[in-house]
């Protein structure tokens, strides 16, 4: 994995770069575009944690974590995890996705949580194998047609 990887806040200076980031055309149905994520972050301040993934000065991806979402709406199941992961077309297979998940895990640990939740589009074309290879385990839940998985951070 490259050693110059870092996360960067989305700012007015890099907003156009962020919203112009695109995944491969065959993956567009699997993940929302960055502009939708940023709109969701705007309406969920303090919960959404959007970041650009940079390799040196190059933006290679985008992630958005969530912190302490009331998962069931009943006030009893609060979760933190990875809400969105977009790796730019032509940049996959270089460790950027793993870096993103590791970075979100570190932030969730820093905030005192011990589990990372993620959802993914099921099926052969979805990212399930990627998440399973990183140690996520399906919970048996399905949310809006997506598989729910968790990663133990202890």
N, C-alpha and C positions, 0 to 999 in steps of 0.2 A: 504494500500500500504506500502511496506517495507520502512523504513526510511533511509536505507543505499544506496539508489539508487543515481547514479551519471553517468555523461557522461565522457568518456575518449577519448582523441585523439588516432588515429591509428598511431602507431610508429613501428620502426624496431623491438622493443622488443615484441610487441604483434601482429605483422602482421600474423603469423601462426595461432594464436588463432582466429583472425578475419576471415581469409579466410576459416577456418575449421568450422565456425559456420553454422549450417544447420537448416532450417525450417523442419516441418513435411513433409514426403514424398508426402502426398496428397496436399501439398501447393506449391510444387516446381514450378508448372506451373503459379503460381500467382505472384511470385516475383523473380527478378533476384538474382543470388548468390552474396555474398559479394565481391568476386573477380572481378566481372563485375563492381560493384559500385565503387570499388577502382580504376579500370582502367578509368572509367568515371571521377572520381574526379581528376585523374592525368591529363587528357586532358582538364579539365574545372577548372583550378586553380582560386581561388577567387570567384567562383560561387558555387561549390560543398563544402559541409560542412559535411564530414563523421565523425561519432563518434560511439564508442562502448557503449553499455548500460551495466552498471555493478551494481550488487547487492553485496556490499562489495567487495571482491576480485574476485568474479565470473562474467565472461562475460555471459550475458543472452540474448543479442541481439545486433543489429546494426541498426543505422539509418543514412540516408544521407539527409540533407536538401539542398535546393538550394536558392540562394539569387540573386535577380534582373536579372532573365532570361528574355530575350526578347521573350515573349510567342508566338507572332504571326510572329516575324521576320520583323516587319514593324517599329520598333523603337518607338511604341506608347503604348505598353501594357507590362510593366515590372512586374513580379510577383516573389514572394518568397513562399516557401512551403516545404513540405515533399516529397522528391523524392523517397526514399526507406525506408522500415521498415521490418526488419527480426527479429522475436523473435524466439529464439532457440526452437527446438522440445522439448517438455516436460516442457517448461517454460511459456506457454501461460495461460491466465486466472488469472494471479497474479498481474496485474496492470502495467506491464512493457510497454505495448503498450501505455497506457494512459500517463504514465510518459514520454515516448518518444515524443508524440504529444505535451504535455505541455512544454517540454524542447525546442522543435523547436519553439513553439509559443512565448516563452519568448525570444529566440534569435532573432526572426523576429521583435518583439516589440522593443528590444534593438537597432536594426538597423533602427528603425523609420517607419516600415511598419505596416499596420493595418488589413491585411488580409493574411491568410494562405491558400495556394492552395495545393490540393492533387489529385492524380488520383488513381482509383482502378479498378480492374478487375470486370466487372459486373456479376451478376448471384448469384445463391444460394450458390455457393462455394467460392465466393469472400468476401473481407472484408468490403463490403458496409455497412452492419448493424453496424459494429464497428464504422466506421467514422460517420454515421448518429447519433448514440447514443452520440457521442462526440459533436454534434452540427453542423457538416458540412452539407452544403446544395448543392445539385447538381446544376450546372450552366446551364445545357442543352447542354454543349459542350461534344464532344467525341474526344479524342486524341489517335490515334493509337489503337482504339477499347476499350479504357478505359474511364470510367465516370470521369468527372472533378467535384470536389467539392471545396467549399471555406468555411472558418471559419472566422467570423468577430472577430477581436482581440481588438475592441474598448471597 
